[in-house]
Amino acid sequence: MLVLSLALLHGKAAHLKIGVPENYDGIFPWYLTKLPDLPSTYTDLMVNGDDEGIFGVESGFLYALKPLDREKQPSYSLHVSFTASMHPQSFTVEVCVIDKNDNVPVFLEESMRGSVQLGLLKVLNRMQLGGIPFMQVEALDRDDRNTAHADLRFSLLDQTPRIPASHMFHVDVTTGEVSLTEDGASTLDPEMCGRYKLSVMVQDMGGKANAFFSTGTVLVEVTGNTWASPDPVRLQENLPGPYPIPISQVKWSGSPVEYSLEGEFPEMLFTISREGVIYLNAPLDRETQDQFHISIVAERPDGREIAKPVELRVMVGDANDNRPTFPQMQYHTVVKELATKGTEILTVQAADNDDPKTDNVRIFYRLAGQVPENPRNLFRVDRDSGVITVQADTMEGTAPQYTLTITAEDAKGLNSSCTVIVKVLDENNNPPVFSQHEYGPFHLAEDAPVGATVTAVAAWDADERGGDSWVVDYRLESGNEEEVFTLVTDRQTNEVSLVLDKAGAVMEIQLSGQETNVFVFVLNLMRGLNGFEAGTNLVEGGRCVKSLDKEALLLFSFSKTETWSYSSLYLQSVLDFERENEYILVLSAQNPVALVRGRYGPASTATVSIFIDDINEGPVLSQTHYEVTVREGEEPGRVIATIRGYDPDSHPIRQVLLFTIYNSLGTTGGISQLNHISQRTVPAEQCVLQDPLPSTIQRYSLRGDTKKYFSIGKYSGELKTVQALDREENSTYTMEVVAEDGRNSSLSASTLVTVHILDVNDNSPVLVGDYSWKYLCTPRWEDQALVLASRDSDGPQHGGRLNFSLRSDPTVRRNWKLTPINDTHTNLSLNIAYLSPDVYTVPFTISDSSSPPRSTFINLPGLNTHSVSLLTVTVCTCNVRGNCRTAAKQLAGMPTIQSTLGILLGTLGVIGKHPAECEIAQCSPRQGIILIVVFVRLSYQNPPPSGKANQERVPLKMSL
């Protein structure tokens, strides 16, 4: 007996639950439990709820009068009541009958039947002994199913017959499901054996040894397989309906199954009923999908697949429902204008999505339109291939572009179109031609600036405007050998402008004479207005002597000896009426690409005539700046430079190099005119002596020479010195030379002249400074010296380093020592340890660094041999602070002792006056201040300046 639970509420028994085993076979009454918590005094104790009278109460105990059977009634609910303290009370007792294994499991049917079909799935995995179940055996055990008493286990005892394998079937031990083994699924054959008898057993207690069991028989019929793939179905696309349309059916002939469809198709396009009928629910489109592979799945009601899926193949038949289309709506192609008839231009191809195995995809092409329409029959398109070719004999003279409309159509008449843009490619079959053979004459002033436009002309080309065949290249064939003009072409209009140019030339000229001097220079000349700009290098023996830049009218020197030589280079303006007053230019026009047909004829050339108008031009000077050097002190009147120029109106120089050579004697050389030389050797002796340039430049004058040190020849341009020049007074002079035209004074040119005075060693070095108050201590103090300074008024090339040297007297060199500090200072110090105090004269010489040097002899005292001074160099004894000690001497102009005493006595007499006398004499008490002025003549021979406080003074000894 087991008391399960007891609950009390507000002091009253509420509920009592006890467990009692069934089938008790002991002594009765069988006391089950003592009723708990009954009061000590109670009356009327009774139990209700037992219709069979099995239960009763006595002395507070609950008892049973006979055994209980759980299978008959598993529990009882009893009501216990009593009276305590005059109050009735009650509670409930629930009696649960505890199960015992007293029932044998039995099959629901003594003889069970089932059928198995071919095609059932085999064992799904190795852990699973059987495959898909085709039936189930069921058993019943009346014991409590929540206990092991009703835990049933199934097993297969025997199979009859044992063919074609001894283990054809399998019974699931827990569920009782019957399925084929792997051998059974593989070898099942209804023709070999159509019926099997299986002996099965069921056990309780989970199949333990003490379990109850029973056996049964299962008859299994083997049936044929009706589960197979249906025949393929061919459906026409776009069926009119109505939908759904049944298209096929499958059937599983065994146990109940549920069907489903799987495959690559839109949801609900195909469905299957419970009977296995397959339906089409919407129209099909072959172009979207031309066939379907539908898997039909059969499953048990619990969702497990019972057999392998079968497949239904649905093929979609084509209907001509698609028009041919082009892959692109617009095509671009080109054709040369000289293309011949039959030339292929382009192939267009359309595509039809209908079945390619049918005539629905056969496409026909035709030319539906041409813009512009004329001329007609320029192109054609092949009906079957879509190849577009040239139909006309030639494309010359046609429009530059055509738009064709090509239509593609199938057998049903469905069609679409595309456009083909054909660009006619221009070819160079037309040469450019001028509208006239001669242009001009045109007038151009000789002073026209570089870049001035003479005229603009154009040649007409019949080829396509803007193309390479239309572009014209112009060239001056003749008349411009000096490259005076250039051509500027406007590529937008093909118009060419004739422009005054600034051309370039390169000349290399070698000059050689009878001597060893060889001069090679290279001129890179650039033509410009009123002259040529150039960069000129003078090379001597492979070494660059001088680099000339800016204008080509330059003055440079070249020489390896003392003979001074100059060379002036003159070049004319771009235009010069006196040199050339008319130009006849032949202009040609051609295309940059080759002509494919025809040739260039006379119409592709033209003549341009240009007249040069004379202009009165101002003078031109050879240089914008002259650099001249003159030795100082040189004799006045010598020519130091010649300013050269010319009047372009009076000198028709044809691109000439004009050399004017001066030697040391001042003799004028000659002129060598070299016409268009690229490289030539000109011996000096070939130069012809002649007069200088004609004096068309009337007047030269100077500006800025305020002191009138220079003069210039009014017509010769020779610059001379008027007086000797001193570099120490002024080392550089700058002035301006002005050249005026002889006919028009408003036309002038100017240049700057800078004269550099070359230094001459005409000044001796001198000693500078005052040394009269300085002294040296004896015995000699270490590092004590007099610092001597000197200077030379000449330039650094002559007076850079000054040399001090003692006189070659043994006594002087024994007593004194000179130690250089720098180029202009030296230290004078004692050379011996002791020299008796006295005033000494130290003779020495100062020399400059020129060759030969200039020198000055110096005696101390004194600044030099020509200047005597009373100042002395003193050697004296010094105190510990370095102050010189000497005996006091009477100084000229200082008070004597007698005068000092007289002043002192007079002062004392004034101090001794009676106060009353002061009143009469109007004396002030403040006049009592005694001012004693004592003039003392010191014995210093050379007193130092007032600033030299460090030198000790010896006061005059006196007594009052």
LINRANOR-V598800 format. One record per pair of residues at least 6 apart in sequence whose C-alpha atoms are under 6 Angstrom apart, sorted by the first residue. I is the first residue (numbers start at 1). J is the second residue. Records with the same first field share a line. If there is no record, write none. Layout:
I = J / J
This chain:
1 = 19 / 20
2 = 18 / 19
3 = 18
4 = 17 / 18
5 = 16 / 17
6 = 15 / 16
7 = 14 / 15
8 = 14
13 = 91
14 = 91
15 = 91 / 92 / 93
16 = 92 / 93
17 = 93 / 94
18 = 95
19 = 95 / 96 / 97
20 = 96 / 97 / 98
21 = 97 / 98
22 = 68 / 69 / 97 / 98
23 = 67 / 68
24 = 67
28 = 65
29 = 64 / 65
30 = 63 / 64
31 = 62 / 63
32 = 62 / 63
33 = 61 / 62
34 = 60 / 61
35 = 60 / 61
42 = 83 / 84
43 = 82 / 83
44 = 82 / 83
45 = 81 / 82
46 = 80 / 81
47 = 79 / 80
48 = 78 / 79
49 = 78
54 = 64 / 65
55 = 63 / 64
56 = 62 / 63
70 = 97 / 99
74 = 97
75 = 95 / 96 / 97
76 = 94 / 95
77 = 93 / 94
78 = 92 / 93
79 = 92
80 = 90 / 91
81 = 89 / 90
82 = 88 / 89
83 = 89
101 = 149
103 = 142 / 143
104 = 212
105 = 140 / 141 / 213
106 = 139 / 140 / 214
107 = 138 / 139
108 = 138 / 139
110 = 216
111 = 217 / 218
112 = 218
113 = 218 / 219 / 220
114 = 220
115 = 220 / 221 / 222
116 = 134 / 222
117 = 223 / 224 / 225
118 = 224 / 225
120 = 307
121 = 131 / 132 / 307
122 = 131 / 182 / 185
123 = 130 / 131 / 182
130 = 170 / 179 / 180 / 181
131 = 179 / 180
132 = 179 / 306
133 = 177 / 178 / 179
134 = 179
135 = 177 / 178
136 = 176 / 177 / 178
137 = 176
141 = 150
143 = 149 / 150
144 = 150
148 = 205
149 = 204 / 205
150 = 204
151 = 204 / 205 / 206
152 = 203 / 204 / 206
153 = 173 / 174 / 202 / 203 / 206 / 207
154 = 173 / 176 / 201 / 202
155 = 171 / 173 / 200 / 201
156 = 171 / 200
157 = 199 / 200
158 = 198 / 199
159 = 197 / 198
160 = 196 / 197
168 = 180 / 181 / 184
169 = 179 / 180 / 181
170 = 178 / 179 / 180 / 181
171 = 177 / 178
190 = 222
194 = 221 / 222
195 = 220 / 221 / 222
196 = 219 / 220
197 = 218 / 219
198 = 217 / 218
199 = 216 / 217
200 = 215 / 216
201 = 214 / 215
202 = 213 / 214
203 = 212 / 213
204 = 211 / 212
205 = 211
226 = 252 / 253
227 = 252
229 = 310 / 311
230 = 312
232 = 313 / 314
233 = 314
234 = 314 / 315 / 316
235 = 316 / 317
236 = 316 / 317
237 = 284 / 285 / 286 / 316 / 317
238 = 283 / 284
239 = 283
243 = 281
244 = 279 / 280 / 281
245 = 279 / 280
246 = 278 / 279
247 = 278 / 279
248 = 278
249 = 276 / 277 / 278
250 = 276
251 = 276
257 = 298 / 299 / 300
258 = 298 / 299
259 = 297 / 298
260 = 296 / 297
261 = 295 / 296
262 = 294 / 295
263 = 294
269 = 281 / 282
270 = 279 / 280
271 = 278 / 279
272 = 278
286 = 316
290 = 316
291 = 314 / 315 / 316
292 = 313 / 314
293 = 312 / 313
294 = 311 / 312
295 = 309 / 310 / 311
296 = 309 / 310 / 311
297 = 309
299 = 305 / 306
318 = 355
320 = 360
323 = 414 / 415
324 = 350 / 351 / 352 / 415
325 = 350 / 351 / 416
326 = 350
329 = 418
330 = 418 / 419 / 420
331 = 420
332 = 420 / 421
333 = 422
334 = 422 / 423 / 424
335 = 424 / 425
336 = 424 / 425
337 = 395 / 396 / 424 / 425 / 426
338 = 395
340 = 393 / 394
341 = 390 / 391 / 392 / 393
342 = 389 / 390
343 = 389 / 390
344 = 389
345 = 388 / 389
346 = 388
347 = 386 / 387 / 388
348 = 386
352 = 361
354 = 361
362 = 410
363 = 409 / 410
364 = 383 / 384 / 408 / 409
365 = 383 / 386 / 407 / 408
366 = 383 / 406 / 407
367 = 406
368 = 405 / 406
369 = 404 / 405
370 = 403 / 404
371 = 402 / 403
378 = 391 / 392
379 = 389 / 390 / 391
380 = 388 / 389 / 391
381 = 387 / 388
400 = 424
401 = 422 / 423 / 424
402 = 421 / 422
403 = 420 / 421
404 = 419 / 420
405 = 418 / 419
406 = 417 / 418
407 = 416 / 417
408 = 415 / 416
409 = 415
426 = 464
428 = 469 / 595 / 596
429 = 595 / 596 / 597
430 = 462
432 = 459 / 460 / 461 / 604
433 = 459 / 460 / 603 / 604
434 = 459 / 603 / 604
437 = 606
438 = 606 / 607
439 = 608
440 = 608 / 609
441 = 609 / 610
442 = 610 / 611
443 = 610 / 611 / 612
444 = 612 / 613
445 = 612 / 613
446 = 575 / 576 / 577 / 612 / 613 / 614
450 = 500 / 501
451 = 499 / 500
452 = 499 / 500
453 = 498 / 499
454 = 498 / 499
455 = 497 / 498
456 = 496 / 497
457 = 495 / 496
458 = 495 / 496
461 = 470
463 = 470
464 = 470
471 = 591
472 = 590 / 591
473 = 589 / 590 / 591
474 = 588 / 589
475 = 587 / 588
476 = 586 / 587
477 = 586 / 587
478 = 585 / 586
479 = 584 / 585
483 = 503
484 = 501
485 = 499 / 500 / 501
486 = 499 / 501
487 = 497 / 498
488 = 496 / 497
489 = 495 / 496
502 = 527 / 528
503 = 527
504 = 525 / 526
505 = 525
506 = 523 / 524
507 = 523 / 678
508 = 522 / 678 / 679
509 = 679 / 680
510 = 520 / 681
511 = 519 / 681 / 682 / 683
512 = 518 / 683 / 684
513 = 683 / 684
519 = 540
520 = 539
521 = 537 / 538 / 539
522 = 536 / 537
523 = 536
524 = 534 / 535
525 = 534
526 = 532 / 533 / 534
529 = 573 / 574
530 = 573
531 = 571 / 572 / 573
532 = 551 / 552
533 = 550 / 551 / 552
534 = 549 / 550 / 551 / 552
535 = 548 / 549
536 = 547 / 548
537 = 547 / 548
538 = 544 / 545 / 546
539 = 545
553 = 569 / 570 / 622 / 623
554 = 568 / 569 / 622 / 623
555 = 567 / 568
556 = 566 / 567
557 = 565 / 566
563 = 663 / 664
564 = 663 / 664
565 = 661 / 662 / 663
566 = 661
567 = 659 / 660 / 661
568 = 659
569 = 657 / 658
570 = 657 / 658
571 = 655
577 = 612 / 614
578 = 652
579 = 652
581 = 611 / 612
582 = 610 / 611 / 612
583 = 609 / 610
584 = 608 / 609
585 = 607 / 608
586 = 606 / 607
587 = 605 / 606
588 = 604 / 605
589 = 604
618 = 747 / 748
619 = 646 / 647 / 741
620 = 645 / 646
621 = 644 / 645
622 = 644 / 645
624 = 751
625 = 751 / 752 / 753
626 = 753
627 = 754
628 = 755
629 = 755 / 756 / 757
630 = 757 / 758
631 = 757 / 758
632 = 725 / 726 / 727 / 757 / 758
633 = 724 / 725
634 = 724
635 = 724
636 = 721 / 722 / 723 / 724
637 = 720 / 721 / 722
638 = 720
639 = 719 / 720
640 = 719 / 720
641 = 719
642 = 717 / 718 / 719
643 = 717
656 = 673 / 674
658 = 671 / 672
659 = 671
660 = 669 / 670
661 = 669
662 = 668
669 = 689
670 = 687 / 688 / 689 / 690
672 = 687
697 = 741 / 742
698 = 715 / 742
699 = 714 / 715 / 739 / 740
700 = 714 / 717 / 738 / 739
701 = 737 / 738
702 = 736 / 737
703 = 735 / 736
704 = 735
705 = 735
709 = 722
710 = 720 / 721 / 722
711 = 719 / 720
712 = 718 / 719
727 = 757
731 = 757
732 = 755 / 756
733 = 754 / 755
734 = 753 / 754
735 = 752 / 753
736 = 751 / 752 / 753
737 = 750 / 751
738 = 749 / 750
739 = 748 / 749
740 = 747 / 748
741 = 747 / 748
761 = 798
763 = 794
764 = 854 / 855
765 = 791 / 792
766 = 790 / 791
767 = 789 / 790
768 = 789 / 790
772 = 871 / 872
773 = 942 / 944
775 = 874 / 875
776 = 875
777 = 875 / 876 / 877 / 878
778 = 834 / 835 / 876 / 877
779 = 833 / 834
780 = 833 / 834
785 = 827 / 828 / 829
786 = 827 / 828
787 = 826 / 827
788 = 825 / 826
789 = 824 / 825
790 = 824
792 = 799
798 = 849 / 850
799 = 848 / 849
801 = 823 / 849
802 = 823 / 824 / 847 / 848
803 = 846 / 847
804 = 845 / 846
805 = 844 / 845
806 = 844
807 = 843 / 844
815 = 830 / 831 / 832
816 = 829 / 830 / 831
817 = 828 / 829 / 831
818 = 827 / 828
819 = 826 / 827
820 = 826
837 = 875 / 876
838 = 874 / 875
839 = 873 / 874
840 = 873
841 = 860 / 861
842 = 859 / 860
843 = 858 / 859
844 = 857 / 858
845 = 856 / 857 / 858
846 = 855 / 856
847 = 854 / 855
848 = 854
858 = 864 / 865
861 = 871 / 872
862 = 868 / 869
876 = 884
877 = 884 / 885
878 = 884 / 885
883 = 951 / 952
884 = 951
887 = 939
888 = 938 / 939 / 940
889 = 938 / 939
890 = 937 / 939
891 = 937
894 = 937
895 = 935
936 = 956
